[in-house]
Amino acid sequence: MKAYTTTDIYDDLYEQLINAVIPAGRKIKPVELQAKYGCSTNTIRDTLLRLSKIGLVTFEMQRGFKARDTSPETRADIAKFRVLLEQEGAALSIRNAGIDWEIQLHTAHHKLTHIEKLMTKRGLIDEQLLVWSAAEFEFHDALISGCGSEILIETYGYIYAQFRQQFVSQERDFGANYFESIIEEHAAILNAALARDEETCKQAIYDHMKRNF
């Protein structure tokens, strides 16, 4: 059996939660996870409490842990807050970041576009969802990475994870038209950012997210 570290367990559960591998509203039993990861129940409980602090898991006395419930209203609320954070982070990056930020952003976009073009041709299957999710976060995280605010970047990461959990739980049928649209939207964000055009970049971020409101 693989020896799982505490970090391994956290990362694995995080990935399963944001990609709805653990479905929204599903009860999470520490005893079952203890057997899977070969660790103590306390380690699992501590990990689930950490995940509850970033909004992916809920905990109630006597009822235990479960993956956070989803709803269109919650998704819209989180999406709007994500837009505000991303617009501010992008604007600060445009003003303050240098060539290294541009290279990081361009590289992340190239990777994401390659994956999304494959999805356009082949469709999305579950194992590819995790690859796409990771690449999508990498691009948006790169966009705000030059903002100079660790608090903004950290908070954005939590909100992005909450949004992704809501989004994937409610949207599982991604057709070619969907990926064609977001390829264009991500390109619009990239081009505006590299042109150092704050207002156009903010609008592109809003346009990318408005389907979730």
Salt bridges, closest charged atoms under 4 A:
ASP12 OD2 - LYS36 NZ 3.62
GLU60 OE1 - ARG63 NH1 3.75
ASP69 OD2 - LYS66 NZ 2.94
GLU86 OE1 - ARG82 NE 3.35
GLU86 OE2 - HIS140 ND1 2.54
GLU102 OE2 - ARG196 NH2 2.70
GLU116 OE2 - HIS186 ND1 3.22
ASP126 OD1 - ARG172 NH2 3.20
GLU136 OE2 - HIS140 NE2 3.21
GLU136 OE1 - ARG164 NH1 3.50
GLU136 OE2 - HIS186 NE2 3.19
GLU136 OE2 - HIS208 NE2 3.52
GLU138 OE1 - LYS111 NZ 3.07
GLU171 OE2 - ARG75 NH1 3.20
GLU185 OE1 - HIS208 ND1 2.72
GLU185 OE2 - ARG211 NH2 2.55
GLU198 OE2 - ARG95 NE 2.81
ASP207 OD1 - LYS210 NZ 3.71
